[in-house]
Amino acid sequence: MKVTVCFGRTRVVVPCGDGNMKVFSLIQQAVTRYKKAIAKDPNYWIQVHRLEHGDGGILDLDDTLCDVADDKDRVSTDCS
């Protein structure tokens, strides 16, 4: 399973194995990949306020990814 996470116009693909990871872990991995994509230091501060599924639903941090998203889904961040 893999999910595309959108940070504005920048999109990162995060491999999620069989999907048995928490949404919180997805966010952590996506932020790490985003920092690399925009050439920022690993200590650069990014705070994700929420993660929104393509259909408009907000994902809960404690949900298991395979329960709330499908392979190749796109989710968007609200971050600062």
N, CA, C and O of each residue as an XYZ file, in Angstrom:
320
protein
N       0.848     -1.174      0.000
C       0.000      0.000      0.000
C       0.886      1.228      0.000
O       1.927      1.251      0.657
N       0.473      2.251     -0.740
C       1.151      3.540     -0.709
C       0.104      4.641     -0.780
O      -0.961      4.473     -1.374
N       0.430      5.765     -0.164
C      -0.479      6.898     -0.093
C       0.288      8.142     -0.530
O       1.454      8.313     -0.173
N      -0.364      9.010     -1.303
C       0.224     10.288     -1.684
C      -0.274     11.349     -0.716
O      -1.478     11.535     -0.542
N       0.667     12.038     -0.090
C       0.333     13.085      0.875
C       0.685     14.429      0.243
O       1.812     14.644     -0.203
N      -0.295     15.328      0.213
C      -0.130     16.633     -0.431
C       0.143     17.713      0.608
O      -0.622     17.901      1.554
N       1.250     18.412      0.406
C       1.602     19.587      1.197
C       1.495     20.762      0.244
O       2.496     21.181     -0.337
N       0.310     21.293      0.078
C       0.097     22.324     -0.926
C       0.311     21.729     -2.312
O      -0.336     20.748     -2.681
N       1.222     22.326     -3.078
C       1.497     21.823     -4.431
C       2.505     20.683     -4.440
O       2.654     19.994     -5.450
N       3.197     20.479     -3.326
C       4.192     19.419     -3.231
C       3.527     18.145     -2.737
O       2.812     18.146     -1.735
N       3.777     17.056     -3.462
C       3.189     15.769     -3.103
C       4.309     14.766     -2.854
O       5.283     14.704     -3.604
N       4.156     13.985     -1.791
C       5.124     12.924     -1.500
C       4.387     11.599     -1.411
O       3.279     11.524     -0.881
N       5.011     10.562     -1.932
C       4.446      9.224     -1.869
C       5.078      8.518     -0.678
O       6.299      8.501     -0.525
N       4.223      7.932      0.169
C       4.698      7.242      1.362
C       4.302      5.768      1.271
O       3.113      5.452      1.237
N       5.290      4.858      1.231
C       4.957      3.439      1.254
C       4.470      3.061      2.653
O       5.062      3.463      3.654
N       3.387      2.286      2.712
C       2.754      1.989      4.000
C       2.649      0.492      4.285
O       1.864      0.076      5.137
N       3.430     -0.311      3.582
C       3.388     -1.755      3.809
C       1.990     -2.292      3.572
O       1.368     -2.006      2.548
N       1.500     -3.072      4.524
C       0.158     -3.649      4.397
C      -0.927     -2.722      4.932
O      -2.099     -3.099      4.963
N      -0.553     -1.516      5.355
C      -1.525     -0.536      5.836
C      -1.825     -0.617      7.310
O      -2.677      0.117      7.810
N      -1.135     -1.505      8.022
C      -1.380     -1.653      9.457
C      -0.526     -0.698     10.276
O       0.110     -1.093     11.253
N      -0.521      0.549      9.870
C       0.162      1.593     10.620
C      -0.867      2.655     10.991
O      -1.906      2.776     10.343
N      -0.581      3.398     12.004
C      -1.477      4.456     12.447
C      -1.321      5.686     11.545
O      -0.265      5.901     10.951
N      -2.369      6.476     11.453
C      -2.336      7.711     10.680
C      -1.228      8.620     11.218
O      -0.583      9.328     10.445
N      -1.005      8.609     12.513
C       0.059      9.396     13.134
C       1.417      9.058     12.519
O       2.208      9.956     12.231
N       1.690      7.769     12.318
C       2.957      7.334     11.715
C       3.063      7.774     10.261
O       4.139      8.152      9.797
N       1.953      7.724      9.548
C       1.929      8.201      8.171
C       2.346      9.669      8.125
O       3.148     10.059      7.276
N       1.813     10.476      9.021
C       2.143     11.900      9.057
C       3.631     12.093      9.322
O       4.279     12.907      8.663
N       4.177     11.348     10.282
C       5.602     11.475     10.597
C       6.462     11.149      9.375
O       7.404     11.881      9.069
N       6.150     10.073      8.687
C       6.930      9.676      7.518
C       6.761     10.683      6.379
O       7.719     11.002      5.675
N       5.540     11.177      6.204
C       5.286     12.152      5.142
C       6.052     13.449      5.396
O       6.616     14.021      4.463
N       6.082     13.912      6.622
C       6.802     15.141      6.963
C       8.297     14.970      6.691
O       8.941     15.872      6.155
N       8.842     13.823      7.058
C      10.258     13.549      6.810
C      10.564     13.597      5.309
O      11.554     14.201      4.896
N       9.720     12.964      4.501
C       9.915     12.956      3.047
C       9.715     14.358      2.451
O      10.420     14.746      1.520
N       8.764     15.101      2.987
C       8.510     16.468      2.516
C       9.726     17.360      2.768
O      10.125     18.127      1.892
N      10.312     17.261      3.959
C      11.499     18.058      4.276
C      12.627     17.747      3.302
O      13.334     18.653      2.860
N      12.798     16.480      2.969
C      13.827     16.102      1.992
C      13.492     16.683      0.621
O      14.376     17.173     -0.081
N      12.226     16.629      0.243
C      11.802     17.101     -1.078
C      12.017     18.601     -1.259
O      12.326     19.061     -2.359
N      11.855     19.358     -0.185
C      12.026     20.817     -0.296
C      13.400     21.265      0.210
O      13.646     22.458      0.390
N      14.285     20.299      0.434
C      15.681     20.555      0.832
C      15.792     21.367      2.123
O      16.548     22.334      2.205
N      15.022     20.951      3.126
C      15.098     21.601      4.439
C      15.833     20.689      5.412
O      15.849     19.469      5.254
N      16.432     21.299      6.408
C      17.123     20.580      7.462
C      16.128     19.692      8.219
O      14.967     20.072      8.373
N      16.558     18.521      8.692
C      15.642     17.659      9.457
C      15.042     18.337     10.689
O      13.986     17.924     11.167
N      15.703     19.370     11.203
C      15.185     20.100     12.371
C      14.191     21.198     12.001
O      13.629     21.842     12.887
N      13.964     21.421     10.706
C      12.991     22.416     10.246
C      11.620     22.064     10.801
O      11.204     20.907     10.744
N      10.919     23.048     11.335
C       9.649     22.807     12.027
C       8.462     22.827     11.070
O       8.232     23.810     10.365
N       7.722     21.739     11.056
C       6.459     21.658     10.324
C       5.447     21.021     11.260
O       5.697     19.951     11.815
N       4.313     21.671     11.436
C       3.254     21.121     12.279
C       2.040     20.826     11.420
O       1.474     21.718     10.789
N       1.649     19.563     11.405
C       0.462     19.150     10.660
C      -0.727     19.218     11.617
O      -0.747     18.532     12.639
N      -1.708     20.040     11.284
C      -2.875     20.200     12.136
C      -3.905     19.107     11.894
O      -4.585     18.665     12.821
N      -4.016     18.674     10.639
C      -4.946     17.601     10.314
C      -4.587     17.013      8.962
O      -3.873     17.620      8.164
N      -5.097     15.827      8.729
C      -4.919     15.131      7.458
C      -6.309     14.852      6.919
O      -7.151     14.287      7.617
N      -6.550     15.247      5.676
C      -7.881     15.149      5.090
C      -7.865     14.205      3.897
O      -7.042     14.343      2.992
N      -8.782     13.248      3.905
C      -8.911     12.288      2.814
C      -9.442     12.994      1.569
O     -10.043     14.063      1.674
N      -9.229     12.418      0.415
C      -9.683     13.001     -0.841
C     -11.175     13.264     -0.898
O     -11.617     14.152     -1.627
N     -11.967     12.503     -0.134
C     -13.416     12.705     -0.129
C     -13.855     13.771      0.874
O     -15.048     14.032      1.025
N     -12.879     14.393      1.564
C     -13.191     15.485      2.478
C     -13.200     15.120      3.947
O     -13.269     16.012      4.792
N     -13.133     13.843      4.285
C     -13.150     13.429      5.687
C     -11.805     13.652      6.362
O     -10.755     13.468      5.746
N     -11.839     14.047      7.623
C     -10.625     14.257      8.402
C     -10.235     12.939      9.059
O     -11.063     12.280      9.689
N      -8.966     12.559      8.907
C      -8.485     11.301      9.470
C      -8.058     11.495     10.917
O      -7.423     12.493     11.258
N      -8.407     10.542     11.759
C      -8.031     10.565     13.168
C      -6.644      9.970     13.325
O      -6.325      8.975     12.674
N      -5.817     10.554     14.169
C      -4.440     10.110     14.352
C      -4.331      8.670     14.841
O      -3.347      7.992     14.546
N      -5.321      8.197     15.580
C      -5.270      6.851     16.155
C      -5.817      5.766     15.236
O      -5.719      4.583     15.561
N      -6.395      6.146     14.092
C      -6.946      5.148     13.168
C      -5.828      4.373     12.486
O      -4.743      4.899     12.239
N      -6.118      3.111     12.189
C      -5.211      2.304     11.390
C      -5.440      2.694      9.935
O      -6.581      2.775      9.479
N      -4.366      2.931      9.218
C      -4.446      3.472      7.872
C      -5.322      2.640      6.944
O      -6.113      3.204      6.188
N      -5.204      1.321      6.979
C      -5.983      0.482      6.064
C      -7.488      0.553      6.343
O      -8.291      0.152      5.501
N      -7.874      1.059      7.515
C      -9.298      1.202      7.839
C      -9.898      2.489      7.276
O     -11.117      2.592      7.140
N      -9.057      3.470      6.947
C      -9.573      4.768      6.513
C      -9.095      5.206      5.130
O      -9.542      6.232      4.617
N      -8.195      4.439      4.525
C      -7.675      4.802      3.202
C      -7.404      3.531      2.402
O      -7.212      2.449      2.957
N      -7.395      3.696      1.094
C      -7.091      2.596      0.184
C      -5.750      2.836     -0.478
O      -5.206      3.939     -0.438
N      -5.226      1.781     -1.091
C      -3.980      1.882     -1.821
C      -4.077      2.991     -2.878
O      -5.076      3.096     -3.589
N      -3.055      3.792     -2.966
C      -2.921      4.894     -3.927
C      -3.879      6.057     -3.692
O      -4.089      6.875     -4.588
N      -4.464      6.138     -2.490
C      -5.305      7.285     -2.154
C      -4.452      8.535     -2.013
O      -3.241      8.461     -1.808
N      -5.102      9.676     -2.126
C      -4.451     10.973     -1.948
C      -5.077     11.647     -0.734
O      -6.299     11.727     -0.608
N      -4.211     12.130      0.156
C      -4.669     12.874      1.333
C      -3.935     14.211      1.368
O      -2.818     14.332      0.864
N      -4.571     15.203      1.964
C      -4.008     16.552      2.011
C      -3.748     16.960      3.452
O      -4.454     16.543      4.371
N      -2.732     17.775      3.630
C      -2.414     18.261      4.961
C      -2.902     19.683      5.161
O      -3.049     20.454      4.212
N      -3.145     20.003      6.397
C      -3.363     21.383      6.829
C      -2.239     21.618      7.825
O      -2.280     21.114      8.948
N      -1.241     22.378      7.417
C      -0.072     22.505      8.282
C       0.475     23.922      8.282
O       0.092     24.772      7.478
N       1.395     24.139      9.227
C       2.074     25.428      9.316
C       3.546     25.194      9.551
O       4.314     26.150      9.659
